[in-house]
Amino acid sequence: MNGKQVNRDRLRRLLSEELERFERDHPKSRTLFERAKASMIDGVPMNWMVKWAGSFPVFATEGSGAYIHDVDGHRYIDFCLGDTGSMTGHAPEGAMPAIVDRVRRGVTFMLPTEDAVWVGEELSRRFGLPYWQVAVSATDANRFALRLARHITKRKYVLVFNYCYHGTVDESFATLKDGRTVSRYGNIGPQTDPAGTTKVVEFNDIAALEEALAPGDVACVLAEPVMTNIGIIHPEPGYLDALREITRRTGTLLIYDETHTMSAGPGGYTGAHGLKPDMLTVGKAIGSGIPTAVYGFSEEVARRIRGSIDKEGADVGGIGGTLAGNALSMAAMRATLEHVLTRESFDRNIALAARFAEGVESVIREYGLPWIVKSLGCRTEYWFRDTPPKNGGEAAAAVDYELDRYMHLAALNRGILMTPFHNMALISFKTAPEDIDYHTTIFRESVAALFE
């Protein structure tokens, strides 16, 4: 790697100073965290909340548009946005009236509403798949899609890409070690050895994909069309075409998970690039923060499903739940798709994401750093390496947890919230140009402290 290298002693000193500042400036959050330890494991309601850069998580009070406030009275420009769950911005005006109205008139009936019909029609228009079902989360949508793929193909395996992430789907917590599928680091209590359910190959490796699918024992490939959860990794030219051709030739279903790649436009990466998956899942952003997700099917997949599931067994097949497709979720999705996730809003946000990337790149050039920036629609990310990784293995090798933590905490201490898992910024429909420029200023100050 060419260019300046980080002095690790200086980095540790700066990180220690940022931690001291964080603890000094967040006494109420610390008090709540200590209190929470008596009733919640590690003091948090969800285990990964310990991943935030500070000594404890900030406790939020409210969010509006592109901003979050905490119990200590601080306001943050929110570039995390619930790791896409609030890509619409917090409490977006275009969706809130319908959501509030639906809460007042009842939330869960175990019956369809007219909103469901509208949502299905709109999803078909955006993504090009004619039939849809609803889940509570993208994890569930992916899980149900895998079950259906195995059901109609009668095949054993699922194929995923190395260092993918598709929620808490058991089959996806697998990685490659010496060319073998093994349980991924951190996989808690796996139900079975993932080598018995899953094949793993590297993204952008056509030969490996061909070899894995050739035996005809893989029910489906579950993939983001652009990897995002180990950082943004774009498909190389021709790769997605090869993926589609090989899956069709081997009778393998192709499922695209658009939960994060929805940042590419109103119809996600699939709509923007005219992709033709057999199934598609998307969650988080399409409900303005109300937990919901959908999964769609091609005409052929829908035909195969209809002919294999009867009414008597429809409620015990392991798909769905009493909250799936509830009236609140349907109202939230309709309002969000109709009034918030519009072409005009995406055009605005994508332009601001380019401004964010240009600001970070200007600092990288100024200091001669071996770092790069990658973007996907209104999602932007910087990397501590000098060339774009082409697969998950290369991306994982580039992770620098200590440097990540410093950059995140320096931003947090100055009123900027970045995604805790990596250096990703998402632009909402209320992010202002001056918010972007402020981030560039703070990014430059953080880099200057490292190298001057």
Residue pairs with C-beta under 8 A, 6 or more apart in sequence:
1 370
1 385
1 386
2 370
2 386
3 368
3 369
3 370
3 371
3 386
4 367
4 368
4 369
4 370
4 451
5 370
6 403
6 450
7 450
8 402
10 450
11 402
11 403
11 406
11 450
12 402
14 406
14 410
14 449
14 450
15 402
15 405
15 406
15 409
18 406
18 409
18 410
18 413
19 54
19 55
19 409
21 413
22 53
22 54
22 55
22 409
22 412
22 413
23 30
23 54
23 55
25 72
25 74
25 413
26 54
26 56
26 58
26 70
26 72
26 74
27 72
28 59
28 70
28 71
28 72
29 56
29 57
29 58
29 59
29 70
29 71
29 72
30 55
30 56
32 59
32 71
33 43
33 44
33 56
33 57
33 59
34 43
36 43
36 44
36 45
37 43
41 47
42 50
43 56
44 50
44 57
48 420
49 57
50 57
51 420
51 421
52 58
52 408
52 412
52 420
53 404
53 405
53 406
53 408
53 409
53 412
53 420
54 409
54 412
58 70
58 72
58 74
58 76
58 412
59 70
59 71
60 68
60 69
60 70
60 71
61 69
61 70
61 71
62 68
62 69
62 90
63 69
63 78
63 86
63 90
63 91
64 90
64 91
64 430
65 89
65 90
65 91
65 92
65 428
65 429
65 430
66 77
66 78
66 81
66 89
66 90
66 428
66 430
66 431
66 432
66 435
67 75
67 76
67 77
67 78
67 90
67 430
68 75
68 76
68 78
68 90
68 417
69 75
69 76
70 76
74 415
75 415
76 412
76 415
76 416
76 417
77 415
77 416
77 417
77 431
77 435
77 438
77 439
78 86
78 90
78 417
78 428
79 416
79 417
79 418
79 419
79 424
79 425
79 426
79 427
79 431
79 439
80 417
80 418
80 419
80 420
80 424
80 426
81 87
81 89
81 90
81 426
81 428
82 284
82 289
83 284
83 419
83 421
84 259
84 260
84 262
84 263
84 284
84 285
84 426
85 284
85 285
85 289
86 285
86 288
86 289
86 428
87 262
87 263
87 284
87 285
87 378
87 426
87 428
88 95
88 285
88 288
88 289
88 336
88 340
88 341
88 428
88 429
89 428
89 429
89 430
89 431
90 289
90 428
91 288
91 289
92 288
92 336
92 339
92 340
92 429
92 430
94 335
94 336
94 338
94 339
94 340
95 288
95 332
95 335
95 336
95 339
95 340
96 288
97 335
98 331
98 332
98 334
98 335
99 288
99 290
99 328
99 331
99 332
99 335
101 331
102 327
102 328
102 331
102 332
103 328
105 327
106 327
107 326
107 327
107 328
108 322
108 323
108 326
108 327
108 328
109 326
109 327
110 322
112 325
112 330
113 327
113 330
113 331
115 327
115 330
115 331
115 333
115 334
116 134
116 325
116 330
118 334
118 338
119 132
119 134
119 294
119 330
119 333
119 334
119 337
120 131
120 132
122 334
122 337
122 338
123 129
123 132
123 294
123 296
123 337
124 130
124 131
124 132
124 296
126 266
126 267
126 268
126 271
126 337
127 258
127 267
127 268
127 270
127 271
127 280
127 282
127 296
128 267
128 270
128 271
128 274
128 276
129 277
129 279
129 280
129 296
129 297
129 298
130 296
130 297
130 298
130 299
130 302
131 296
131 297
131 298
131 299
131 302
132 294
132 295
132 296
132 297
133 144
133 294
133 295
133 296
133 297
133 320
133 325
134 292
134 293
134 294
134 324
134 325
134 329
134 330
135 141
135 144
135 283
135 292
135 293
135 294
135 295
135 320
135 321
135 324
136 291
136 292
136 293
136 321
136 323
136 324
136 329
137 167
137 283
137 291
137 292
137 293
138 166
138 167
138 257
138 259
138 281
138 282
138 283
138 284
138 293
139 166
139 167
139 168
139 169
139 283
139 293
140 167
140 293
140 321
140 324
141 281
141 282
141 283
141 293
141 294
141 295
142 166
142 167
142 169
142 172
142 222
142 255
142 257
142 281
142 295
143 167
143 169
144 295
144 319
144 320
145 220
145 222
145 255
145 279
145 281
145 295
146 158
146 169
146 171
146 219
146 220
146 222
146 255
147 317
147 318
147 319
148 279
148 301
148 305
148 319
149 155
149 158
149 219
149 220
149 253
149 255
149 279
150 156
150 158
150 219
150 220
151 305
151 308
151 309
152 253
152 301
152 304
152 305
152 308
153 219
153 220
153 251
153 252
153 253
155 216
155 217
155 218
155 219
155 252
156 197
156 217
156 219
157 197
157 198
157 199
157 217
157 218
157 219
158 171
158 172
158 197
158 198
158 199
158 218
158 219
158 220
158 221
158 222
159 198
159 199
159 200
159 201
159 209
159 212
159 213
159 218
159 220
159 221
159 222
159 252
160 166
160 171
160 172
160 174
160 198
160 199
160 200
160 221
160 222
160 223
161 200
161 201
161 202
161 203
161 223
161 227
161 391
161 392
162 175
162 176
162 200
162 201
162 202
162 203
162 391
162 392
162 393
163 175
163 184
163 227
163 229
163 230
163 391
163 392
163 393
163 395
163 396
164 172
164 222
164 223
164 224
164 227
164 229
164 230
164 392
165 172
165 229
165 230
166 172
166 222
166 224
166 257
167 259
169 222
170 190
170 191
170 192
170 194
170 197
171 194
171 197
171 198
171 222
172 198
172 222
173 183
173 184
173 187
173 190
173 194
174 181
174 182
174 183
174 184
174 194
174 195
174 198
174 200
175 181
175 182
175 183
175 184
175 185
175 200
175 392
176 182
176 200
176 201
176 202
176 393
180 195
181 194
181 195
181 198
181 199
181 200
182 194
182 195
183 190
183 193
183 194
184 194
187 194
199 212
199 218
201 208
201 209
201 212
202 208
202 391
202 392
202 393
203 223
203 227
203 233
203 235
203 239
203 390
203 391
203 392
204 233
204 235
204 236
204 239
204 390
204 391
205 391
206 239
206 242
206 246
209 221
209 242
209 243
209 246
210 246
212 218
213 221
213 246
213 247
213 250
213 252
214 250
216 250
216 251
218 250
218 252
219 252
219 253
220 252
220 253
220 254
220 255
220 278
220 279
221 243
221 247
221 252
221 253
221 254
221 255
222 255
222 257
223 243
223 254
223 255
223 256
223 257
224 256
224 257
224 258
224 259
224 260
224 261
225 235
225 240
225 256
225 258
225 261
225 268
225 269
225 270
225 273
225 275
226 232
226 233
226 234
226 235
226 261
226 264
226 269
226 376
227 233
227 391
227 392
227 395
228 260
228 261
228 376
228 379
228 424
229 260
229 421
230 392
230 395
230 396
230 422
231 374
231 381
231 383
231 389
231 395
231 398
231 422
231 424
232 374
232 375
232 376
232 379
232 381
232 424
233 374
233 388
233 389
233 390
233 391
233 392
233 395
234 374
234 376
234 388
235 243
236 390
240 273
240 275
243 254
244 254
244 275
244 276
246 252
247 253
247 254
247 278
248 254
253 278
253 279
253 301
254 277
254 278
254 279
255 277
255 278
255 279
255 280
255 281
256 268
256 269
256 270
256 275
256 277
256 279
256 280
256 281
257 280
257 281
257 282
258 268
258 269
258 270
258 280
258 281
258 282
259 281
259 282
259 283
259 284
259 285
259 293
260 284
260 379
261 268
261 269
261 270
261 376
261 377
262 268
262 282
262 284
262 285
262 286
262 341
263 376
263 377
263 378
263 379
263 426
264 271
264 272
264 273
264 376
264 377
265 271
265 272
265 343
265 346
265 350
265 377
266 341
266 342
266 343
266 346
268 280
268 282
269 275
269 376
270 277
270 280
272 377
276 298
277 298
278 297
278 298
278 300
278 301
279 295
279 296
279 297
279 298
279 301
280 295
280 296
281 293
281 294
281 295
281 296
282 293
282 294
283 292
283 293
283 294
284 293
285 336
285 341
286 292
286 293
286 294
286 333
286 336
286 337
286 341
287 329
287 332
287 333
287 336
288 332
288 335
288 336
288 340
290 328
290 329
290 332
291 329
292 329
292 332
292 333
294 333
297 305
309 317
323 329
340 429
345 429
346 377
346 378
348 429
349 377
349 378
349 427
349 428
349 429
349 431
350 377
350 378
350 427
352 378
352 427
352 431
352 433
352 436
353 375
353 377
353 378
353 379
353 380
353 425
353 427
354 375
355 433
355 436
355 437
356 380
356 425
356 427
356 436
356 439
356 440
357 373
357 375
357 380
359 436
359 437
359 439
359 440
359 443
360 373
360 380
360 382
360 440
360 443
361 373
362 440
363 369
363 440
363 443
363 444
363 447
364 371
364 372
364 373
364 382
366 444
367 447
367 448
367 451
369 447
370 384
370 385
370 386
371 382
371 383
371 384
371 385
371 386
372 382
372 383
372 385
372 386
372 387
372 388
373 380
373 381
373 382
373 383
374 380
374 381
374 382
374 383
374 388
375 381
378 426
378 427
379 424
379 425
379 426
379 427
380 424
380 425
380 426
380 427
381 422
381 423
381 424
381 425
382 423
383 389
383 398
383 423
384 398
384 400
384 403
384 404
385 398
389 395
389 397
389 398
399 422
404 422
404 423
406 446
406 450
407 418
407 423
407 443
407 446
408 418
408 420
408 423
410 442
410 445
410 446
410 449
411 417
411 418
411 439
411 442
411 443
411 446
412 418
414 442
414 445
415 438
416 438
416 439
416 442
418 424
418 425
419 425
419 426
425 439
427 436
